[in-house]
Amino acid sequence: MSFAERDEELARKVCADDDVVDDLYDQIYRELLTYMLQDPRTIQRATYLLWVAHDLERIADRATNIAERTLWLISGHTVSNRDLKSDRTLR
Protein backbone atom coordinates (compact mmCIF):
# COMPACT_ATOMS: atom_id res chain seq x y z
CA MET A 1 0.00 0.00 0.00
CA SER A 2 2.80 2.46 0.83
CA PHE A 3 4.36 1.74 -2.57
CA ALA A 4 1.17 2.15 -4.60
CA GLU A 5 0.20 5.32 -2.73
CA ARG A 6 3.77 6.67 -2.45
CA ASP A 7 3.03 7.09 1.27
CA GLU A 8 6.25 7.99 3.09
CA GLU A 9 4.72 7.88 6.56
CA LEU A 10 3.33 4.37 6.03
CA ALA A 11 6.64 3.18 4.56
CA ARG A 12 8.46 4.41 7.67
CA LYS A 13 5.90 2.65 9.89
CA VAL A 14 6.44 -0.62 8.04
CA CYS A 15 10.20 -0.30 8.64
CA ALA A 16 9.65 0.42 12.33
CA ASP A 17 7.23 -2.47 12.71
CA ASP A 18 9.87 -4.90 11.43
CA ASP A 19 11.65 -4.60 14.78
CA VAL A 20 8.45 -5.61 16.57
CA VAL A 21 8.12 -8.69 14.38
CA ASP A 22 11.78 -9.58 14.96
CA ASP A 23 11.27 -9.35 18.72
CA LEU A 24 8.15 -11.51 18.55
CA TYR A 25 10.02 -14.12 16.51
CA ASP A 26 12.82 -14.21 19.10
CA GLN A 27 10.26 -14.62 21.88
CA ILE A 28 8.45 -17.45 20.09
CA TYR A 29 11.77 -19.15 19.34
CA ARG A 30 12.78 -19.10 23.01
CA GLU A 31 9.38 -20.29 24.21
CA LEU A 32 9.18 -23.14 21.73
CA LEU A 33 12.72 -24.22 22.51
CA THR A 34 11.78 -24.33 26.20
CA TYR A 35 8.73 -26.49 25.44
CA MET A 36 10.84 -28.87 23.36
CA LEU A 37 13.44 -29.22 26.09
CA GLN A 38 10.82 -29.81 28.78
CA ASP A 39 8.81 -32.35 26.81
CA PRO A 40 10.38 -34.02 23.75
CA ARG A 41 6.89 -35.07 22.60
CA THR A 42 6.29 -31.42 21.60
CA ILE A 43 9.26 -31.30 19.22
CA GLN A 44 7.35 -32.03 16.03
CA ARG A 45 4.53 -29.57 16.75
CA ALA A 46 6.91 -26.91 18.02
CA THR A 47 9.08 -27.29 14.94
CA TYR A 48 6.08 -26.69 12.67
CA LEU A 49 5.18 -23.59 14.67
CA LEU A 50 8.77 -22.40 14.50
CA TRP A 51 8.71 -22.64 10.70
CA VAL A 52 5.48 -20.64 10.61
CA ALA A 53 7.01 -17.96 12.83
CA HIS A 54 10.15 -17.92 10.67
CA ASP A 55 8.12 -17.50 7.49
CA LEU A 56 6.11 -14.65 9.01
CA GLU A 57 9.33 -12.95 10.08
CA ARG A 58 10.67 -13.28 6.52
CA ILE A 59 7.45 -11.77 5.12
CA ALA A 60 8.01 -8.78 7.42
CA ASP A 61 11.57 -8.51 6.09
CA ARG A 62 10.28 -8.51 2.51
CA ALA A 63 7.68 -5.86 3.36
CA THR A 64 10.47 -3.77 4.88
CA ASN A 65 12.49 -4.10 1.68
CA ILE A 66 9.51 -2.80 -0.31
CA ALA A 67 9.06 0.08 2.17
CA GLU A 68 12.76 0.99 1.85
CA ARG A 69 12.39 1.05 -1.93
CA THR A 70 9.29 3.19 -1.55
CA LEU A 71 11.28 5.69 0.49
CA TRP A 72 13.92 5.69 -2.24
CA LEU A 73 11.24 6.29 -4.85
CA ILE A 74 9.85 9.23 -2.88
CA SER A 75 13.13 10.83 -1.75
CA GLY A 76 15.67 9.68 -4.31
CA HIS A 77 17.95 8.56 -1.49
CA THR A 78 18.88 5.01 -0.63
CA VAL A 79 17.52 4.34 2.84
CA SER A 80 17.86 1.13 4.81
CA ASN A 81 16.03 0.14 7.96
CA ARG A 82 19.36 0.51 9.78
CA ASP A 83 19.62 4.10 8.51
CA LEU A 84 16.12 4.87 9.73
CA LYS A 85 17.04 3.70 13.22
CA SER A 86 20.29 5.65 13.44
CA ASP A 87 19.43 8.86 11.58
CA ARG A 88 16.08 10.34 12.49
CA THR A 89 16.89 13.46 10.40
CA LEU A 90 15.73 11.63 7.27
CA ARG A 91 12.12 12.40 8.19
Contact map, one row per residue, 1 for C-alpha under 8 A:
1111101000000000000000000000000000000000000000000000000000000000000000000000000000000000000
1111111101100000000000000000000000000000000000000000000000000000001001000000000000000000000
1111111000100000000000000000000000000000000000000000000000000000011001000000000000000000000
1111111000000000000000000000000000000000000000000000000000000000000000000000000000000000000
1111111000000000000000000000000000000000000000000000000000000000000000000000000000000000000
0111111100000000000000000000000000000000000000000000000000000000000001001100000000000000000
1111111111100000000000000000000000000000000000000000000000000000000001000000000000000000000
0100011111110000000000000000000000000000000000000000000000000000000001100100000000000000000
0000001111111000000000000000000000000000000000000000000000000000000000000000000000000000000
0100001111111100000000000000000000000000000000000000000000000000000000000000000000000000000
0110001111111110000000000000000000000000000000000000000000000001001101100000000000000000000
0000000111111111000000000000000000000000000000000000000000000000001100100000000000010000000
0000000011111111100000000000000000000000000000000000000000000000000000000000000000000000000
0000000001111111110000000000000000000000000000000000000000000011001000000000000000000000000
0000000000111111111000000000000000000000000000000000000000000001001100000000000010010000000
0000000000011111111100000000000000000000000000000000000000000000000000000000000010000000000
0000000000001111111110000000000000000000000000000000000000000000000000000000000000000000000
0000000000000111111111000000000000000000000000000000000000011001000000000000000000000000000
0000000000000011111111100000000000000000000000000000000000000000000000000000000000000000000
0000000000000001111111110000000000000000000000000000000000000000000000000000000000000000000
0000000000000000111111111000000000000000000000000000000010010000000000000000000000000000000
0000000000000000011111111100000000000000000000000000000010000000000000000000000000000000000
0000000000000000001111111110000000000000000000000000000000000000000000000000000000000000000
0000000000000000000111111111000000000000000000000000000000000000000000000000000000000000000
0000000000000000000011111111100000000000000000000000110010000000000000000000000000000000000
0000000000000000000001111111110000000000000000000000000000000000000000000000000000000000000
0000000000000000000000111111111000000000000000000000000000000000000000000000000000000000000
0000000000000000000000011111111100000000000000000100100000000000000000000000000000000000000
0000000000000000000000001111111110000000000000000100000000000000000000000000000000000000000
0000000000000000000000000111111111000000000000000000000000000000000000000000000000000000000
0000000000000000000000000011111111100000000000000000000000000000000000000000000000000000000
0000000000000000000000000001111111110000000001100100000000000000000000000000000000000000000
0000000000000000000000000000111111111000000001000000000000000000000000000000000000000000000
0000000000000000000000000000011111111100000000000000000000000000000000000000000000000000000
0000000000000000000000000000001111111111011001000000000000000000000000000000000000000000000
0000000000000000000000000000000111111111111001000000000000000000000000000000000000000000000
0000000000000000000000000000000011111111000000000000000000000000000000000000000000000000000
0000000000000000000000000000000001111111000000000000000000000000000000000000000000000000000
0000000000000000000000000000000000111111111000000000000000000000000000000000000000000000000
0000000000000000000000000000000000111111111000000000000000000000000000000000000000000000000
0000000000000000000000000000000000010011111100000000000000000000000000000000000000000000000
0000000000000000000000000000000000110011111111000000000000000000000000000000000000000000000
0000000000000000000000000000000000110011111111100000000000000000000000000000000000000000000
0000000000000000000000000000000000000000111111110000000000000000000000000000000000000000000
0000000000000000000000000000000000000000011111111000000000000000000000000000000000000000000
0000000000000000000000000000000110110000011111111100000000000000000000000000000000000000000
0000000000000000000000000000000100000000001111111110000000000000000000000000000000000000000
0000000000000000000000000000000000000000000111111111000000000000000000000000000000000000000
0000000000000000000000000000000000000000000011111111100000000000000000000000000000000000000
0000000000000000000000000001100100000000000001111111110000000000000000000000000000000000000
0000000000000000000000000000000000000000000000111111111000000000000000000000000000000000000
0000000000000000000000000000000000000000000000011111111100000000000000000000000000000000000
0000000000000000000000001001000000000000000000001111111110000000000000000000000000000000000
0000000000000000000000001000000000000000000000000111111111000000000000000000000000000000000
0000000000000000000000000000000000000000000000000011111111100000000000000000000000000000000
0000000000000000000000000000000000000000000000000001111111110000000000000000000000000000000
0000000000000000000011001000000000000000000000000000111111111000000000000000000000000000000
0000000000000000000000000000000000000000000000000000011111111100000000000000000000000000000
0000000000000000000000000000000000000000000000000000001111111110000000000000000000000000000
0000000000000000010010000000000000000000000000000000000111111111000000000000000000000000000
0000000000000000010000000000000000000000000000000000000011111111100000000000000000000000000
0000000000000000000000000000000000000000000000000000000001111111110000000000000000000000000
0000000000000100000000000000000000000000000000000000000000111111111000000000000000000000000
0000000000100110010000000000000000000000000000000000000000011111111100000000000010000000000
0000000000000000000000000000000000000000000000000000000000001111111110000000000000000000000
0010000000000000000000000000000000000000000000000000000000000111111111000000000000000000000
0110000000110110000000000000000000000000000000000000000000000011111111100000000000000000000
0000000000110010000000000000000000000000000000000000000000000001111111110000011110000000000
0000000000000000000000000000000000000000000000000000000000000000111111111000011000000000000
0110011100100000000000000000000000000000000000000000000000000000011111111100000000000000000
0000000100110000000000000000000000000000000000000000000000000000001111111111111000000000000
0000000000000000000000000000000000000000000000000000000000000000000111111111111000000000000
0000010000000000000000000000000000000000000000000000000000000000000011111111100000000000000
0000010100000000000000000000000000000000000000000000000000000000000001111111000000000000000
0000000000000000000000000000000000000000000000000000000000000000000000111111100000000000000
0000000000000000000000000000000000000000000000000000000000000000000000111111110000000000000
0000000000000000000000000000000000000000000000000000000000000000000000111011111000000000000
0000000000000000000000000000000000000000000000000000000000000000000110110001111100000000000
0000000000000000000000000000000000000000000000000000000000000000000110110000111110110000000
0000000000000000000000000000000000000000000000000000000000000000000100000000011111110000000
0000000000000011000000000000000000000000000000000000000000000001000100000000001111111000000
0000000000000000000000000000000000000000000000000000000000000000000000000000000111111100000
0000000000000000000000000000000000000000000000000000000000000000000000000000001111111110000
0000000000010010000000000000000000000000000000000000000000000000000000000000001111111111010
0000000000000000000000000000000000000000000000000000000000000000000000000000000011111111000
0000000000000000000000000000000000000000000000000000000000000000000000000000000001111111000
0000000000000000000000000000000000000000000000000000000000000000000000000000000000111111110
0000000000000000000000000000000000000000000000000000000000000000000000000000000000011111111
0000000000000000000000000000000000000000000000000000000000000000000000000000000000000011111
0000000000000000000000000000000000000000000000000000000000000000000000000000000000010011111
0000000000000000000000000000000000000000000000000000000000000000000000000000000000000001111
